Structure formats: C-alpha cells, structure tokens
Amino acid sequence: MLWLNRYVERASCLVRVLRNSYILSFDLGLSKSKSFDAANDIFYSGFLNADAEIGTLLNTFITDNFNPNSVRVLLGKARENARASQDKISKEVWEQLNGLYHYINSPVVIQQLRSGEAMKVLDYLHNQFFLYYGVLDTTMARGEAWEFLNTGKYIERSILTLDITEWYLKDLNYDLNEGNVVYWRPMLLALTGYEQYLKGIKHTPHTP
C-alpha cells in the first residue's frame, strides 16, 4: 500500500514536469533537449539526443520499458501492488488504476506522442491522476490501508519537492534574488503551486 501510492505520485509528478517541458520546447532559442533537462536529471539521468524529435523524447519518459521511471513502468508497478492488495482497496480505485495502466500500454499513445497530439496524452494523464486521487478520497475507508496509502504519497511528494526545488535553485547558484516568475513558473507548476503563488504574492511584479 505504501509503494502503490509512491509509484502513482512519482508518475503524476513526472507528467506535470513533462507538460511544462513540452510547452517550453516551443520557445525560441531553446533546444528540444534543453527543455527536458529537469525531467532528464530528476527522472531519467540518461542521454537525450538534442536532435531527437519531441515525440521520441516524450516516449522516453512515458512509454519506454527500459526507463525505470517512465510512466508506463511506474503504473505497471503500482498496478501490481494494487492487484496484490485488492482486499484493501476499493473497487473504484482498482478500476481507475487499471484503466490508466491499459491506456498507457495502448499503441495509440505512442502514435499520438509522435504525431503532434502529445498534449492530448499529457492532458489526459494529468486529469486522470487527479481523478485517481479523487476516487481514492471518496471511496476508501479511513483505516490502516488508507494511512499507508497517504504515507506513501506524502513521502514521495516530499522527496520530489526537494529534488525539483533543488534542481531550479542549483541552476541559480542558490540565489533566491535571481530569476523571476517566468523562471519559477515551471517549478511551481510541477509542484502544483503556481496558482497559489499568483493568489498569495500579489505585490510581486510578474514581468519577463
């Protein structure tokens, strides 16, 4: 139960980082591989070919069975843990996770990532992970299994928060006075904190 939600949380965070990377890949003057540096360093640590197509780069992180932190591999591990714990989780949680697993293993996903429809895949995964947590929250009994699921989620979320924040701070030599909202936006989006930032830091000028 602990590792079930650790794997789901890691996959969910990876999808958020990839959505940011995909959008950044269209910025002028930024190489395709450069825009995926955060995802590479945090979730892969392999070699990304700067000349590779965006679809190929995305498939490395989403559908590659040889990347231990690809979305497909992480969902496969989560599903195995869920299948071994079906007496502890609700039917709805299993169906939501099982549906995600079958979707990510569908050949159409690879085709969409390579045919300019990558945003459809990323948006679908992004929304389905939110739906997973909603289903989990509304259908699970508040018992020991629930506590282990939450513990796994928050352990993984804490580790990824530190890793992502460290990646962006290191790039600025840990000088918080450097950068601006344009620089910090991908990090805040990856941590689901961008909207809270805009609402809470109203006195900061949001200029490029």
N, C-alpha and C positions, 0 to 999 in steps of 0.2 A: 504493500500500500504506500509505503514511503517512497519507493523508487518509481512507482506508477506516476505519481504527480511530479516527481523530479524530471522525468523524461518529458512529460507533457509541457511543463513550464519551460524547459530548455527549448523545445521545438517552437513553442509560442513566441518566445523572445527572439529566436532566430528569424522567424517570419517577419517580425516587426523590423528587425535590423535590415533584412533583405528588401523590404518595401522602401525603406529610406535609401538604401544603396541603389536600387533600381531607378528611383526618381533622380538621384544625384548623377546617375550615369548619363543623363541627358544634358547636364551642364556643360557649357562651352569651356574648353580648356582643361577638362578633367578626363583623364583616360578612363576607359571602362574598368580596368583592373584596380585603379586607384580608388574608385568609388566603392569598391567591395573590400577595401583594406580592413575595415573594422570587422566584418563578417569573417574574413580570412584569418585574422590574428586571434580572434576570440573563439571561433567555432571550427576552424579547419587547420590552420598553420601549415598549409601545403603551398604548392607553387601555382599561382594563377597566371595564365598566359595573357599578356597585355593585348594581344591581337585576337583573342578568342571572342566569339560572338556572345552577346549578352545572354542568349538562351543557353549556351554552353556553360557560362559562369553560374547561372541560376540553377541549372541541373546539377552542378557540383554540390550545391548546398541543399537542394530539395530532394532529388531522386537518386543520387549516387549511392549505391550499396557499399562502396568501398570507403566512403567518408563516414566514420563512426558517429559524427554529429549531424548527419543530414536529416532532414525532416522525416524522410521515409524510414531510416534506421531507428530514429528515436521513437516514432509512432509504432514501429514493429515491436520494440522493447516494451513500450507502455502497454500495448495490446496483450503481449504475453503475460505481463504482470496482472493485468485486469482479468484475463482468462483464468489464471490460477486463483483469482480472488473473487469469482463471480458470486460466491455466497456472502461476500462482504459488501459488494457494491450494488447499487440499484440497477434494474434492467435498463432504464433510460440512459444511465451513464455508460453502460456497456455498448448500447446501440449507437450512441453518439461517437464513442471512441472507435468502434468497429467500422462505422461509416467513414470516418476520417481515414482510417487505415486503408480501406478499399479504394477510396478516392485517390490517395497519394500513390497507389500502386496501379492506377489506371494508365494505359498507354497514352490516353488523350492529354494527360498532364504534361508529359514530355513534349508532345506536339505543340501544345499551346505555349509553352515556355520558349519554343524555338520559332514560333510563327508570329510573334508580335502581340500575343494575347497574354503575356506574362502577368499583367496587372489583374486579369480575371482570376488567375490562380492565386496570386498573393492576397487579393481581397477576400476570396472565398476562404482560404485557410485562416486569415486573420479573423474573420467573422465567426468561423466555426470553432475556433479556440475560445472566443468569448462565450459562444453558446455552450461549449462544454462546461465551462465554469458555472454558467447559469443553471444548467441541468444538474450539475453536481450539488449546487447550493440548495436547489428546490426539491430534490428527490432523495437525498441521502439522510439517513438517520444520524442524529448527533451522538455518536457513540465512539468506541475506540478506533474503529476504522476511519471515521471522519477526522479524528485527531491526527492519525498517522498521515492521512492524505494532506491535511493542512500543513503538518510539519515538513513533509517533503516539498510541498510547493514553496513555502517560505524559506527553507534552506537554499533551494535552487535560486529563488528570486534574489536572495541576499548576495549569493556568490556572483550572479550575473550583474547585479547592480554595481558591485565593486569592480568587476572586470571591465564593464563598459565605461564606467566613470574614470577608471584608471587609464584606459586607452585614450580618452579625449584629454585628460589632464596631462598625460605624458607628452602628448604632441605639442602642448603649450609650455613645456618645462615647469608644470605645476603652478603657473602664474595665473591666478583667477582673474586678474585685471586684463588679461589678454582675451581676444575673441569677442564675439558679440552674439546676439540671438540667432543670427544666420549660422554661426559655427556650432552653437549649442543645440540648435533645433533637432538635428538627427539624434543626438544623445537623449534629449528629453522625450522625443517620440518613441525611441526604443524602450524607454523606461516608463512609458505612458504618463509622463509628467508635463508635457508641453501645454496642454490646456490649463492645468493648474498654475503653471508658470505665468501664462498670459493673464489669468484672473487675479493672481496674487501679487505680481510685481508690476503694478500699473505705472509706477513712476519711472521705469526704465525705458529710455528711447529705443525703439525697435528699428534701427537703421542698419543697412548693409555695411 
